């Protein structure tokens, strides 16, 4: 699916804007592209809700990257349990995009991206208030932008390869 440069930039900006509205990093990435797959924004926000904060605020895999992987599933995932080739292709794309994300950001791990490596994994389940201080101390908006851009670029590359 080829996106114009303007549409790519619009979707990337939408992902970042959603994050600044208070949605988690995964929700922001998924919701920016979900309409391409027939999902409403509400459906996208619900399906990605648990992946913020490095999956349920456990600071594991970055939520923005998880959102990107969910989109890869919508693009390349198989619905046939016996389709080993389809599964393998999906996994290959996930690993390829994960490597791009790691190259750009240094890690896929939320705690590492936040500079919390070695610290307690979450500090609890309470979502933090979205204040200017919250946004100032986190690279999350940049992670959202990176994941959205990598996915948009992938869509273009896939279309060119066809």
Phi, psi and omega in degrees: 000113182273129176254138173294160178302321179295318179293321176302310182297323179295317181291321177296315178296323178297318179301312180296319180297319178299319178299316180289343174281346178118359177285154180286171187298320179293313178303319184297317180290312183296315184294334180290341183236351190301328180298335178296340183246013176084013179263144173282165177299319179300316178298317180297316181296321179292315184292334181261358188303324186279354188262000179287160179065030181072043181073099176060030180063027177269356178063032177273236181295133181309131181298324178296318177295318177301319177299317177299319180293323176299319178294322176299321177298321178293329182277317188238356184295154178252152176250006180257112183302334182269359184277080181295323179295318179296316178299315182298319178297315178301313180298322179296317179294316178303313182294322178298312181289326176298319179295320176299316180299314180296320179298321182283328189244350179090346183193163169253354187269123181307310182301320180291318179296328179272358182074027183250013182305131181088349179275173174305142186300323187229321190078017177112187182257353184289121176293136181284148176295139179273098180241173178298326178294321178302309182292326183291329185265000184240143175271012189300320179299323177292323178294319177299313180299315180298312181297318179295320180292316179300317180294316179299318177296320177301316179302318178294314181298320180296319181294319179296322182291339182289000000 
